[in-house]
Amino acid sequence: DGCDYKCTYCTIPLARGISRSDTLNNVLDNAREISAQGIKEIVLTGVNIGDYGKGEFGNKKHEHTFLELVQALDKVEGVERLRISSIEPNLLRDETIRFVAKSNSFVPHFHIPLQSGSNEILKRMRRRYMRELYSDRVTSIKKFMPHACIGVDVIVGFPGETEEQFLETYKFLNELEISYLHVFTYSERANTEAAQMPDPVPPRIRQKRSKMLRGLSVKKRRAFYESQLGSIRTVLFEGENKEGYIHGFTENYVKVRMPWDPGLCNTLHEVELTEIDEEGLMRFDFVPEEIRV
């Protein structure tokens, strides 16, 4: 919980305090308890999970690293899937990427905040990386896991963002091998530096830029889904009947659906991804057990 970063638009350090971590033993015990309940997927979450280990025993020292946490969780018996939630690009190390690529339980899905594709805006946001590092992270993931899904957070309309800087972000994202976007329209927050910055972007321009990036996200997700057609993946089916359909996700976060079948809830099945339906979701055929490898 908490965060030691001082991003100029964010209130989390004020609301949640400094970065601090649960002990490694507690995290592992929690994972075992969750697995014992029959839950098949665990998502690692936190305010800044890549900073794991800081404050584990009430001090600033890192007693364990995020990589050590990932390595230890991968050894917990009974956990079918482990998924890393949003992680800062400067904290996603090559060692972690390589480990996930060959791990027993961690799935090939990363969600990495970018916030802007303009280095000048990143500096004003007081982010801890430049766009070049972000591009390197994406390249590294795709090198070791070509089928990986990569999601991106991006903020539009940050104070002082010019049309040229926004288009720089758009072009950067368009050229990156990513899978979808979470687009946030900047809004002023009390007690933040950004709220006092000059040259606020008019709301109508913010909304226009947001719409453009949301359209790009649709394009990126479609292209990623199309790249997965014909592949064999493992689907974990969810337990909710949504308008007569059961939904599930592959290990690399492709959303599938089929007519409701309660017997599939919370089960894992190998499937071949066959077509994208009118809702943009993936359809599939079950892989017969006798030909599974």
Number of C-alpha atoms within 10 A of each C-alpha: 19 18 21 15 15 17 20 19 21 19 17 17 17 13 10 14 13 16 23 26 23 15 18 20 11 10 16 17 14 12 21 16 12 16 19 13 8 13 16 17 19 17 11 15 14 18 18 20 23 22 23 26 25 23 20 18 14 10 13 13 12 16 16 17 15 20 20 15 17 19 17 14 21 20 13 16 12 15 22 19 18 24 21 21 18 20 20 19 22 15 18 19 16 14 10 16 21 15 17 25 19 13 16 17 23 24 23 26 24 24 22 24 18 24 21 28 24 20 17 15 21 19 15 18 20 14 19 15 16 19 19 10 13 20 18 13 19 18 16 16 24 18 14 17 19 13 17 23 24 23 22 19 16 20 22 24 25 26 22 16 20 14 13 10 17 21 15 16 23 18 12 15 23 15 9 14 19 23 24 23 24 15 19 17 16 20 18 15 14 12 13 16 17 22 17 14 13 9 11 18 18 10 13 10 13 20 15 14 21 20 15 12 23 17 12 17 22 15 14 21 20 16 15 20 20 15 11 18 16 14 12 18 20 18 25 24 23 17 17 14 14 11 8 12 14 20 24 24 18 22 22 20 20 20 18 23 20 15 12 17 14 14 9 16 17 16 15 17 15 18 20 18 24 16 18 16 11 7 7 14 16 23 17 21 14 14 16 10 9 6 6 9 4
